[in-house]
Amino acid sequence: MEVRPGVAVALGEVPAELVAELELDPVDIGLLSVDDRTRISEALTSIGSMATVGGSLANTFAGVEGVYRLSDITRAYLSAGGTLAVKDGANLGGVFVNGRIVHQARLIPVTAVSAAEVAVTIGPTLAMVALQMMLSQVGSLVRTSIALTNEVLTTMRHGQWAELTALVDTVDRTVSRARELGSVTTTEWEKVAAKEDTLRTQRETYRLKVGEHVRQLGQLDIPGRRQYLETNATPIIFDAYALLSSLKAWTGYQTLHAARARAAGREEADEARLVGIIERETGEEISSALADTTGLVDSLTRELRIIAELPGRTTMPLLGKRKDTKKGRLTSAQLLEAIQPLADALRTPAPPLEAPGVLCAPKASDPERYLRILRWFLKNGETLRALGLDAPARIGALLDGAKEKVAPAIDKASARTLVAVTDRRIITARTNAFLGQGEIGQDIPVDRVRYVRAPTARDGSGRPVIDLITAENNIRWVFDSEVDDASVAALAAVLAESMNIPDEERALLRQPRHTALMADTAGESAGSKSVEQLESESPVSEAG
């Protein structure tokens, strides 16, 4: 039964095959007392069938109707071996023991009010379940990061790492003992309570470090981001892992704190409410920290994966900082091996890209090698819709006579342009820079597309053309003469789906004042022409 978003409580034994089929991740709830386990079991069992149908506890509490629970006396008879009478496949009210009726079952209606009361009663207990789930989640991420070997960690701050490791070990031992005992003893609690300020400082220190990495990356352009990631790769890995470790220690501390408050809450209502406050605050802290960590690790891993696809770059040491010795610098392969398990745990990696349905390129070209690198440029959920390779302008006329021999060599030339169209943007790149350094040229959001033109007549060299007009640029792609018109038309059609002139731009173009300004700027010869005529005569630059 789902008791919190993403948290389900199993009533009774759960078959191993069901755990495997549903990919369930059991959480250690050793910090729940026997009383709390009994309380939550009784409360959930009383409305269990309805909750199963409704899908979650929240749905059940909101609309419970037509549900009854057995009275305590009736349940006692049934637990002692009694059975309800059965007729026509339904249970009757009589309870049989040894062939005779010994009790008439009492059925108590479960109303929305009583269900809500149940929610209040077991609220602190469910909060404890949620806290232990959070601790399990962060602990799993830290265990996943075990691939951060000593080779990575020892290049960083020995003293800081030793202090953080000692804190994590102290909290882990206390949590382990509390689970074994089923409670948090005063002796164990006082030991970790004295370290609250240090735990908070460690968490804030690495939260700020990770936040600073994220801020720096957000201010840089694509080349700047790449240089920052390569220069700071090792510190980024260290800071991300240290943040997760400090977050695990802090979550363990908060779980112990909540367990103490839960025990005191049986006598004092405010202590019971404190458990819910601790759960809410801890959840917010974890969500914020994991969001920053996921974004940072994702950026670094994407860069390392791109480098892994480039010739000769995998085994070369990254740039590092000026003070780093060459011997101390790690290769991209070493860092990728260290961080990849964590990156995969934080976010499922993108599957390999398949060639899209629209491919506008010479037959001899090999789209697979472009797709291997392009895969890591696409964002989560982004879909590749079309791929094109334009003709190298300087030797395009030679293609007709030597297609098969020239095309492979052209991929290595500097004049060919890769065009990748997704459901979100248009990415262009010089093929030599893309394949050699993993660099892209333009990144155009599809909402900047204003007009697409694909003349049916080819140019003077017999090559098909596509003109793309955006809010900022006019771009022309000239394709190989061997590329058929249908492929060019298909690429133009995908681009044309995004054609749009926003109302504000349309209104600006129609303003008389704007027309007058254009006329004054262009002189008498242009003054008699409309804005539309001026635009239709504007030159289109060649991207090739």
CORPE-V82453 format. One record per backbone hydrogen bond with DSSP energy under -0.5 kcal/mol. NH is the residue of the N-H (numbers start at 1). CO is the residue of the C=O. E is the energy in kcal/mol with one decimal. If there is no record, write none. Layout:
BEGIN
nh:NH co:CO e:E
nh:NH co:CO e:E
END
This chain:
BEGIN
nh:3 co:1 e:-0.6
nh:3 co:7 e:-2.3
nh:4 co:7 e:-1.7
nh:7 co:4 e:-2.9
nh:9 co:1 e:-3.0
nh:11 co:9 e:-0.5
nh:12 co:10 e:-0.8
nh:15 co:13 e:-0.6
nh:18 co:15 e:-0.6
nh:19 co:15 e:-1.7
nh:20 co:16 e:-2.1
nh:21 co:17 e:-2.4
nh:22 co:18 e:-2.6
nh:23 co:19 e:-0.5
nh:24 co:19 e:-2.2
nh:26 co:24 e:-0.6
nh:29 co:27 e:-0.6
nh:32 co:29 e:-2.1
nh:33 co:31 e:-0.5
nh:37 co:33 e:-2.2
nh:38 co:34 e:-2.4
nh:39 co:35 e:-2.7
nh:40 co:36 e:-2.6
nh:41 co:37 e:-2.0
nh:42 co:38 e:-2.6
nh:43 co:39 e:-2.4
nh:44 co:40 e:-2.4
nh:45 co:41 e:-2.4
nh:46 co:42 e:-1.6
nh:47 co:43 e:-0.6
nh:47 co:44 e:-0.8
nh:48 co:45 e:-1.1
nh:51 co:47 e:-2.3
nh:52 co:48 e:-2.2
nh:53 co:49 e:-1.7
nh:54 co:50 e:-2.8
nh:55 co:51 e:-2.0
nh:57 co:2 e:-3.0
nh:60 co:56 e:-1.8
nh:61 co:57 e:-2.6
nh:62 co:58 e:-1.7
nh:63 co:59 e:-1.6
nh:64 co:60 e:-0.8
nh:67 co:110 e:-0.6
nh:69 co:108 e:-2.8
nh:71 co:106 e:-1.9
nh:75 co:71 e:-2.4
nh:76 co:72 e:-1.8
nh:77 co:73 e:-2.0
nh:78 co:74 e:-2.2
nh:79 co:75 e:-2.5
nh:80 co:76 e:-1.5
nh:81 co:78 e:-1.4
nh:82 co:77 e:-2.2
nh:83 co:96 e:-2.1
nh:85 co:94 e:-2.5
nh:87 co:90 e:-2.8
nh:90 co:87 e:-2.0
nh:92 co:85 e:-3.4
nh:95 co:103 e:-3.0
nh:96 co:83 e:-3.5
nh:96 co:94 e:-0.6
nh:97 co:100 e:-2.6
nh:100 co:97 e:-1.3
nh:102 co:95 e:-2.7
nh:103 co:95 e:-1.0
nh:105 co:93 e:-3.6
nh:105 co:103 e:-0.6
nh:107 co:105 e:-0.5
nh:108 co:69 e:-3.3
nh:108 co:106 e:-0.5
nh:109 co:107 e:-0.5
nh:110 co:67 e:-3.5
nh:111 co:109 e:-0.8
nh:115 co:111 e:-2.5
nh:116 co:112 e:-2.1
nh:117 co:113 e:-2.0
nh:118 co:114 e:-1.9
nh:119 co:115 e:-2.0
nh:120 co:116 e:-2.0
nh:121 co:117 e:-2.4
nh:122 co:118 e:-2.6
nh:123 co:119 e:-0.8
nh:126 co:122 e:-2.7
nh:127 co:123 e:-2.2
nh:128 co:124 e:-1.7
nh:129 co:125 e:-1.9
nh:130 co:126 e:-2.6
nh:131 co:127 e:-2.3
nh:132 co:128 e:-2.2
nh:133 co:129 e:-1.8
nh:134 co:130 e:-2.3
nh:135 co:131 e:-2.3
nh:136 co:132 e:-1.9
nh:137 co:133 e:-2.5
nh:138 co:134 e:-2.5
nh:139 co:135 e:-2.3
nh:140 co:136 e:-2.1
nh:141 co:137 e:-1.6
nh:142 co:138 e:-2.1
nh:143 co:139 e:-2.3
nh:144 co:140 e:-2.2
nh:145 co:141 e:-1.4
nh:146 co:143 e:-1.6
nh:147 co:144 e:-0.9
nh:148 co:145 e:-2.6
nh:149 co:147 e:-2.0
nh:152 co:149 e:-1.1
nh:153 co:149 e:-2.3
nh:154 co:150 e:-2.9
nh:155 co:152 e:-1.0
nh:156 co:153 e:-1.8
nh:158 co:156 e:-0.9
nh:161 co:157 e:-2.0
nh:162 co:158 e:-2.4
nh:163 co:159 e:-2.1
nh:164 co:160 e:-2.3
nh:165 co:161 e:-2.6
nh:166 co:162 e:-2.0
nh:167 co:163 e:-1.7
nh:168 co:164 e:-2.5
nh:169 co:165 e:-2.4
nh:170 co:166 e:-2.0
nh:171 co:167 e:-2.3
nh:172 co:168 e:-2.6
nh:173 co:169 e:-2.4
nh:174 co:170 e:-1.8
nh:175 co:171 e:-2.6
nh:176 co:172 e:-2.5
nh:177 co:173 e:-2.4
nh:178 co:174 e:-2.3
nh:179 co:175 e:-2.2
nh:180 co:176 e:-1.9
nh:181 co:177 e:-2.3
nh:182 co:178 e:-2.0
nh:183 co:178 e:-1.0
nh:185 co:183 e:-0.7
nh:189 co:185 e:-2.5
nh:190 co:186 e:-2.6
nh:191 co:187 e:-1.2
nh:192 co:188 e:-1.3
nh:193 co:189 e:-3.0
nh:194 co:190 e:-1.3
nh:195 co:192 e:-1.6
nh:196 co:193 e:-1.5
nh:199 co:195 e:-2.6
nh:200 co:196 e:-2.6
nh:201 co:197 e:-2.4
nh:202 co:198 e:-2.4
nh:203 co:199 e:-2.2
nh:204 co:200 e:-2.5
nh:205 co:201 e:-2.7
nh:206 co:202 e:-1.9
nh:207 co:203 e:-1.9
nh:208 co:204 e:-2.5
nh:209 co:205 e:-1.8
nh:210 co:206 e:-2.4
nh:211 co:207 e:-2.4
nh:212 co:208 e:-2.2
nh:213 co:209 e:-1.9
nh:214 co:210 e:-2.3
nh:215 co:211 e:-2.4
nh:216 co:212 e:-2.7
nh:217 co:213 e:-2.3
nh:218 co:214 e:-1.9
nh:219 co:215 e:-0.8
nh:219 co:216 e:-0.9
nh:220 co:216 e:-0.6
nh:220 co:217 e:-0.8
nh:225 co:221 e:-2.8
nh:226 co:222 e:-2.2
nh:227 co:223 e:-2.3
nh:228 co:224 e:-2.5
nh:229 co:225 e:-2.7
nh:230 co:226 e:-2.5
nh:231 co:227 e:-2.5
nh:232 co:228 e:-2.4
nh:233 co:230 e:-0.6
nh:236 co:232 e:-2.4
nh:237 co:233 e:-2.2
nh:238 co:234 e:-2.5
nh:239 co:235 e:-3.0
nh:240 co:236 e:-2.5
nh:241 co:237 e:-2.4
nh:242 co:238 e:-2.8
nh:243 co:239 e:-2.3
nh:244 co:240 e:-2.0
nh:245 co:241 e:-2.4
nh:246 co:242 e:-2.7
nh:247 co:243 e:-2.5
nh:248 co:244 e:-2.2
nh:249 co:245 e:-2.2
nh:250 co:246 e:-2.4
nh:251 co:247 e:-2.6
nh:252 co:248 e:-2.4
nh:253 co:249 e:-2.2
nh:254 co:250 e:-2.6
nh:255 co:251 e:-2.2
nh:256 co:252 e:-2.1
nh:257 co:253 e:-2.5
nh:258 co:254 e:-2.6
nh:259 co:255 e:-2.1
nh:260 co:256 e:-2.0
nh:261 co:257 e:-2.3
nh:262 co:258 e:-2.8
nh:263 co:259 e:-2.0
nh:264 co:260 e:-2.2
nh:265 co:261 e:-1.8
nh:266 co:263 e:-0.9
nh:267 co:264 e:-1.7
nh:268 co:264 e:-1.6
nh:271 co:268 e:-0.5
nh:272 co:268 e:-1.3
nh:273 co:269 e:-2.1
nh:274 co:270 e:-1.7
nh:275 co:271 e:-0.9
nh:275 co:272 e:-0.6
nh:276 co:272 e:-0.7
nh:277 co:273 e:-1.5
nh:278 co:274 e:-2.7
nh:279 co:275 e:-2.2
nh:280 co:276 e:-2.4
nh:281 co:277 e:-2.6
nh:282 co:278 e:-2.5
nh:283 co:279 e:-2.5
nh:284 co:280 e:-2.0
nh:285 co:281 e:-2.2
nh:286 co:282 e:-2.5
nh:287 co:283 e:-2.5
nh:288 co:284 e:-2.2
nh:289 co:285 e:-2.3
nh:290 co:286 e:-2.8
nh:291 co:287 e:-1.9
nh:292 co:288 e:-1.9
nh:293 co:289 e:-2.5
nh:294 co:290 e:-2.8
nh:295 co:291 e:-2.1
nh:296 co:292 e:-2.4
nh:297 co:293 e:-2.9
nh:298 co:294 e:-2.4
nh:299 co:295 e:-1.9
nh:300 co:296 e:-2.3
nh:301 co:297 e:-2.8
nh:302 co:298 e:-2.4
nh:303 co:299 e:-1.9
nh:304 co:300 e:-2.5
nh:305 co:301 e:-2.5
nh:306 co:302 e:-2.1
nh:307 co:303 e:-2.3
nh:308 co:304 e:-1.9
nh:309 co:305 e:-0.7
nh:309 co:306 e:-1.2
nh:310 co:307 e:-1.5
nh:311 co:435 e:-0.6
nh:313 co:310 e:-1.1
nh:314 co:310 e:-0.6
nh:316 co:313 e:-1.1
nh:318 co:330 e:-2.1
nh:320 co:230 e:-0.9
nh:324 co:321 e:-1.7
nh:329 co:325 e:-0.8
nh:329 co:326 e:-0.7
nh:332 co:316 e:-0.9
nh:333 co:314 e:-1.7
nh:335 co:331 e:-2.1
nh:336 co:332 e:-2.7
nh:337 co:333 e:-2.2
nh:338 co:334 e:-1.6
nh:339 co:335 e:-2.5
nh:340 co:336 e:-2.3
nh:343 co:339 e:-2.5
nh:344 co:340 e:-2.7
nh:345 co:341 e:-1.7
nh:346 co:342 e:-2.3
nh:347 co:343 e:-2.3
nh:358 co:385 e:-0.9
nh:359 co:357 e:-0.7
nh:360 co:387 e:-3.0
nh:361 co:359 e:-0.7
nh:365 co:362 e:-1.3
nh:367 co:365 e:-0.7
nh:369 co:366 e:-0.8
nh:370 co:366 e:-0.6
nh:370 co:367 e:-0.5
nh:371 co:367 e:-2.4
nh:372 co:368 e:-2.0
nh:373 co:369 e:-0.8
nh:374 co:370 e:-2.9
nh:375 co:371 e:-2.0
nh:376 co:373 e:-1.4
nh:377 co:374 e:-1.6
nh:378 co:374 e:-1.2
nh:382 co:379 e:-2.4
nh:385 co:383 e:-0.5
nh:385 co:421 e:-3.0
nh:386 co:421 e:-1.9
nh:387 co:358 e:-2.0
nh:388 co:419 e:-2.9
nh:389 co:360 e:-2.4
nh:390 co:417 e:-2.2
nh:391 co:478 e:-3.7
nh:393 co:391 e:-0.6
nh:393 co:544 e:-0.6
nh:395 co:392 e:-1.2
nh:396 co:392 e:-0.7
nh:398 co:395 e:-1.5
nh:399 co:396 e:-1.4
nh:401 co:398 e:-0.8
nh:402 co:398 e:-1.1
nh:406 co:402 e:-2.4
nh:407 co:403 e:-2.3
nh:408 co:404 e:-0.6
nh:409 co:405 e:-0.6
nh:410 co:406 e:-2.1
nh:411 co:407 e:-1.3
nh:412 co:409 e:-1.1
nh:413 co:410 e:-1.8
nh:418 co:429 e:-3.5
nh:419 co:388 e:-3.0
nh:420 co:427 e:-3.1
nh:421 co:386 e:-2.7
nh:422 co:420 e:-0.5
nh:422 co:425 e:-2.9
nh:423 co:383 e:-1.5
nh:426 co:444 e:-2.6
nh:427 co:420 e:-3.1
nh:428 co:442 e:-2.3
nh:429 co:418 e:-1.6
nh:431 co:416 e:-1.9
nh:432 co:413 e:-0.5
nh:434 co:430 e:-2.7
nh:435 co:431 e:-2.8
nh:436 co:432 e:-1.9
nh:437 co:433 e:-2.1
nh:438 co:433 e:-0.7
nh:438 co:434 e:-0.9
nh:439 co:433 e:-1.6
nh:441 co:428 e:-3.3
nh:442 co:428 e:-0.6
nh:444 co:426 e:-2.9
nh:445 co:443 e:-0.6
nh:446 co:424 e:-2.2
nh:448 co:445 e:-2.0
nh:449 co:446 e:-1.5
nh:450 co:469 e:-2.9
nh:451 co:469 e:-2.0
nh:453 co:467 e:-2.6
nh:459 co:463 e:-2.5
nh:462 co:459 e:-2.3
nh:466 co:477 e:-2.2
nh:467 co:453 e:-3.3
nh:468 co:475 e:-3.1
nh:469 co:451 e:-3.0
nh:470 co:468 e:-0.6
nh:470 co:473 e:-3.2
nh:471 co:448 e:-1.5
nh:475 co:468 e:-3.1
nh:476 co:541 e:-0.8
nh:477 co:466 e:-2.9
nh:479 co:464 e:-2.5
nh:479 co:477 e:-0.5
nh:483 co:480 e:-1.4
nh:488 co:484 e:-1.6
nh:489 co:485 e:-2.8
nh:490 co:486 e:-2.1
nh:491 co:487 e:-2.2
nh:492 co:488 e:-2.5
nh:493 co:489 e:-2.1
nh:494 co:490 e:-1.9
nh:495 co:491 e:-2.1
nh:496 co:492 e:-2.6
nh:497 co:493 e:-1.1
nh:497 co:494 e:-0.5
nh:498 co:495 e:-1.7
nh:499 co:496 e:-1.6
nh:500 co:449 e:-1.3
nh:502 co:500 e:-0.6
nh:506 co:502 e:-2.4
nh:507 co:503 e:-2.8
nh:508 co:504 e:-1.8
nh:509 co:505 e:-2.1
nh:510 co:506 e:-1.3
nh:511 co:507 e:-0.6
nh:511 co:508 e:-0.9
nh:515 co:511 e:-1.8
nh:516 co:512 e:-2.5
nh:517 co:513 e:-2.3
nh:518 co:514 e:-2.1
nh:519 co:515 e:-2.1
nh:520 co:516 e:-2.6
nh:521 co:517 e:-2.0
nh:522 co:518 e:-2.2
nh:523 co:519 e:-1.5
nh:526 co:523 e:-0.7
nh:527 co:523 e:-1.4
nh:528 co:524 e:-0.8
nh:529 co:526 e:-1.7
nh:534 co:530 e:-2.2
nh:535 co:531 e:-2.3
nh:536 co:532 e:-2.1
nh:537 co:533 e:-1.3
nh:538 co:535 e:-1.1
nh:541 co:474 e:-0.6
nh:541 co:539 e:-0.6
nh:543 co:476 e:-2.7
nh:544 co:476 e:-0.7
END
